[in-house]
Amino acid sequence: MKCPRCDGIVKDNLNRCNICGQDLSVVRHLCRISNAYYNIGLEQAIVRNLSGAIATLRRSLEFNKHNTNARNLLGLVLNEMGETASALSEWVISKYLQQGANDADRYINMIQKNPTGLELIGQTIKKYNAALNSAKTGNDDLAIIQLKKVVTLNPKFVRAQQLLALLYIKTKEYQKAHKCLRQARTIDYSNTTTLRYMMEVGEFVRPVEKQKKQPAAAEKPTKNSLENVTPVGSYQEEKRLWVPFVNVMIGIVMGVLVTLFLIRPTLESRMDHTAGDADMIQKELTQRETELADANKKVSDLEADIKQMNKDAEKSSEDEEVLTAYEQLLKGVGLYIDNKLVEATTCVIGYKASDFKNKDAKSLYKLISKDLTEEDIQAIFESGNTKYNQRDYEGALKDFEAALSADPLNQDVLYFMGRTYHQQNKKKLAKYYYGKVLAVDDTTSRAAEAKSRLRELGVSEDQIADYADDDPNATMKPSASPKASDTPEPTD
């Protein structure tokens, strides 16, 4: 035993330190309490009350953190319940507190000499955390699929079995939930969470007892009490052979009479009704065929009207796009006259000379359009950033779209496009542009901010990795104009 004052080694039978004179009676009392809790935890672990053993052993360590036996046993119990990472942490602490003659070395080596097992442990922990996050966000189907993989990789993971059973209870698959809970109970027999879930499932799951068919008992022949009685005298009653014949004849006559007076009229009446029903059915079929032909004709007329309306709508849509292009051109010309060359160019970004049918319009387009330099793009971006800070989100989007048209892989512009849509609660568009930031380069500080924003929007770590794997050149080309109208509006 160590003295808490001078860290000197003191014999267990001494109540006072022979080096510094410190009173050790309280320390010895705490050690006895810790050992008592260790003994209780050991008994609980033997009867597979693992959750109770964990609580008791932690209590033991509260009284004496140097109780190596209690800490090592706690690690073994945690490992048995599938909590291998927690078990390793307990064994590492035990090894730190007691350098020599410690069973923790053997336990750690047993885990570390199997690198495949260690990798498997890491996978199960990641998948369990991902499943827990999916369950919290209401994606129960994905959580169930992930938990199935977890319990397949680590069948002793009690918490995974319990969470899977809880999701099965939520989806009313009580038989599957009961199976998971029975598996969890074989590992930790007295776990209160498992028992509570089994009580919930118990009223829906009843064990089906196999009904064993009992062989029919052979009927014992009843003994005739008159079998051995000798008849008195030689008289025998004469058998009446004509009585059965008479009974058969009476039955035949009664059957004929019933047929003539009861069954035949009923059949004739039904036949008459059947004939009348057939005529009525034929009339209804003819009427239905006429109505169906009229309906088909109306459908054909409506389809023709719809086609004509679609053509008119397409034409009006094209006219509207042309009108918008000319409006932007006139706006750009006005800015060009005011010597605002960059602003004038941004007005016609996304359009081509072929979009204008008039020769004068094409000449004006060529006059005000130019290739933007990096300084021009930065100026447009700063203008959009100013509007963003002033909460003029529509104006900011126009500037960001213009800058993005000239430099589609600019991470700053992509990020603030996502932030603007995020502020407008357009979550799908925000996720789209945050993902594009990662697709350009997921190692920059701007990419780290985009990952943080994606987590705010409920995107898991696995899904963030999918965003980062996208090829930016596959969806964003320098000639493309990332207008908001080109991307579908979110529905959430």
C-alpha positions, 0 to 999 in steps of 0.5 A: 500500500502507498502512503498518500502523503509521501508515496512510500510503500507501507506494509498492509498491517500498519496503520501509520506510515513508517516514513512520514508518520501519516495516519493510514487508518482511513486509507485502509478503511477505504481499501477494505470498502473498495475490495468489498465492492470488487468481490460483489462485482466479481460475483455479479460478473460470474452470474452474467449480471454484467451491467450490475458488475460495471456499476459495482466495479466503478463504485469500487474504483471511486474508493480506491483508484489503485485497485488493479484487480477491480480495474482489470475486471471492469475491462474484461466485463466491458470487452464481453459486452462489446465495448472493447475501446472502453476496455482498452482504456481501463487496461491502459490506466491500470498499466499506468498505475501499476507498472509491473506484475499486471494482468493488463499487459496480457489483455492489451497484447491479446487485443493488439496482436490481432490488427484485423480485430482492431480494425473491425472494432473501429468499423463497428464503433463508426457504424454504430455512431452513424446508426445512432445519428440516423435514428435520432434524425428519424431515418429508421430504415438506414439505422436498421441496415447499419445496426444489422452490419454492426451486430453481424461484425460484433454479436456481443455489442449489447448496446447495438442489439438494444438499439436495433430491438428498439427500432424494431419495436418502433416499426412494430416488428416485435418478433425480430425485436424479441430475437435481438433482446434474447441475444443481448440477454445471453450476454448480460442476463440482468440488464435492466434496459433489455428487461424493460424492452422485453416487457414491452415486446412480451404482450405482442410476442407469445411463445408458440407451443407445439401441440403434440398430437396425443395418440388416440387411446385404444378403446377397450372392448366393453365386457358384455355382462350377458356373454356367459349367460346361458339362455333358459329354454330353446325359444328364439324371437322370430326376425321381422324381415319386411320392416326395413323394406317398408321403411325404405319405400316410405322414404322414397315416396316422401322424397318424390313428393318433396321434389314435386311440391317444394323444389321444382317451383323454386327452380322454375322461379329462379330460372325466370328471374335469371332470364330477366336479369340477363336481358337487363345486364345486356341493356346495361352493357350496351349503355356502358359501351355507349358511355365509354365511346363518348368518354374516349372521344372527350379524352381525345379532344382534351389531349389535343387541347393540352398539346396546343396549350403546351405549344403555346406555353413553350412559345410564350416561355421562349419569348419571355427568355428573349425579353429577359435577355434584351432587358439585361442587355439594355441594363448593361449598356446603361452601365457601360455608358456610366463607365461601369464596365465590370457591372455592365459585363456581369449583366450579360454573363450567361448569354451568348451573341447567338441569343440576340437575333438583332444585328444591333443587339449583337454589336452591343453585346460584343461591345460590353462583354469582355473576359473578366480578370481576377481583379474583376472577379474579386471586385464582383465577389466583394460586392456580393459579400457586402450585399450578403452582410446587409442581408440583401440576399437576392442582390448577393446571389446575382453578384455571386452567380456572375463571379461563378460564371467567370470562375466556377471553381472559386471556393470562396464564391461557392461557399458564400453561394451556399451560405446565402441559400442557407440563410434563405432556408433553401437547404438543398441548394445550400448542401449542393454548393457546400458539396461543390466546395469540398469537391474542388479541394477538401483540405482547405480551411474553406472546406472545413467550414463547408463540412461544419455547415453540412453537419448543421444541415444534418449530413452525416460523416459518411455522406460528407465523404460522398460530397467530397468524392464528387468531380467538380469538372463533371458538373461545373464547367467554365462555360456554364452559368450557375443560375439559381433557375438552373438548379431545382428548387428544394422541397424541404 
